Amino acid sequence: MNHYDCKYYLNIDVFKGICKRDKGNINADDAACENFEKAQKCKHCSNFSLTANDLGVCMSKYDAYPEMNAVTCNDFK
Protein backbone atom coordinates (compact mmCIF):
# COMPACT_ATOMS: atom_id res chain seq x y z
CA MET A 1 0.00 0.00 0.00
CA ASN A 2 1.03 3.59 -0.61
CA HIS A 3 0.46 6.82 1.28
CA TYR A 4 -2.48 7.82 -0.94
CA ASP A 5 -4.40 4.76 0.32
CA CYS A 6 -4.05 5.82 3.97
CA LYS A 7 -6.77 7.58 5.94
CA TYR A 8 -4.14 9.97 7.32
CA TYR A 9 -3.06 11.18 3.86
CA LEU A 10 -4.20 14.67 2.85
CA ASN A 11 -3.32 15.49 -0.75
CA ILE A 12 -1.85 18.84 -1.71
CA ASP A 13 -1.53 18.06 -5.41
CA VAL A 14 -1.19 15.00 -7.65
CA PHE A 15 2.29 14.10 -6.40
CA LYS A 16 2.50 15.00 -2.71
CA GLY A 17 0.52 15.45 0.45
CA ILE A 18 0.65 15.88 4.21
CA CYS A 19 0.39 13.22 6.89
CA LYS A 20 -2.46 14.15 9.24
CA ARG A 21 -0.69 12.40 12.13
CA ASP A 22 2.67 14.19 12.14
CA LYS A 23 2.02 17.05 9.66
CA GLY A 24 5.02 15.99 7.56
CA ASN A 25 5.24 16.28 3.77
CA ILE A 26 5.03 12.93 1.97
CA ASN A 27 4.98 11.68 -1.62
CA ALA A 28 1.71 10.04 -2.65
CA ASP A 29 3.36 7.02 -4.29
CA ASP A 30 5.84 6.21 -1.51
CA ALA A 31 5.31 3.06 0.54
CA ALA A 32 3.06 3.49 3.55
CA CYS A 33 4.50 3.72 7.06
CA GLU A 34 3.78 1.56 10.12
CA ASN A 35 0.84 3.83 11.10
CA PHE A 36 -1.02 3.01 7.88
CA GLU A 37 -4.80 2.58 8.08
CA LYS A 38 -6.90 1.96 4.98
CA ALA A 39 -8.71 5.01 3.70
CA GLN A 40 -12.45 4.67 3.21
CA LYS A 41 -12.39 4.33 -0.59
CA CYS A 42 -14.73 2.47 -2.91
CA LYS A 43 -12.02 -0.07 -3.81
CA HIS A 44 -11.87 -1.16 -0.14
CA CYS A 45 -15.65 -1.68 0.13
CA SER A 46 -17.40 -5.05 -0.14
CA ASN A 47 -20.22 -3.43 -2.17
CA PHE A 48 -17.80 -2.39 -4.95
CA SER A 49 -17.12 -4.53 -8.04
CA LEU A 50 -14.53 -3.63 -10.67
CA THR A 51 -16.06 -3.71 -14.18
CA ALA A 52 -13.30 -2.13 -16.28
CA ASN A 53 -9.91 -0.56 -15.84
CA ASP A 54 -10.42 2.27 -13.31
CA LEU A 55 -14.22 1.90 -13.22
CA GLY A 56 -16.67 -0.22 -11.26
CA VAL A 57 -20.14 -0.39 -9.77
CA CYS A 58 -21.46 0.04 -6.27
CA MET A 59 -24.14 -2.44 -5.17
CA SER A 60 -24.54 -3.38 -8.88
CA LYS A 61 -26.44 -0.10 -9.40
CA TYR A 62 -24.16 2.93 -9.41
CA ASP A 63 -21.02 3.73 -11.39
CA ALA A 64 -18.07 4.31 -9.09
CA TYR A 65 -14.34 4.88 -9.35
CA PRO A 66 -12.07 2.67 -7.23
CA GLU A 67 -10.16 5.69 -5.87
CA MET A 68 -13.33 7.62 -4.92
CA ASN A 69 -13.49 8.57 -1.24
CA ALA A 70 -16.45 6.99 0.51
CA VAL A 71 -16.34 8.84 3.84
CA THR A 72 -19.96 10.01 3.50
CA CYS A 73 -21.32 6.70 2.19
CA ASN A 74 -23.77 5.01 4.56
CA ASP A 75 -23.37 1.64 2.79
CA PHE A 76 -19.55 1.37 3.07
CA LYS A 77 -18.52 -2.05 4.41
Secondary structure, 3 states (H helix, E strand, C coil): CEHHHECCEEECCCCEEEECCCCCEEECCCECCCCCCECCEHHHCCCEEEEECCEEEECCCEEECCCCECCCCCCCC
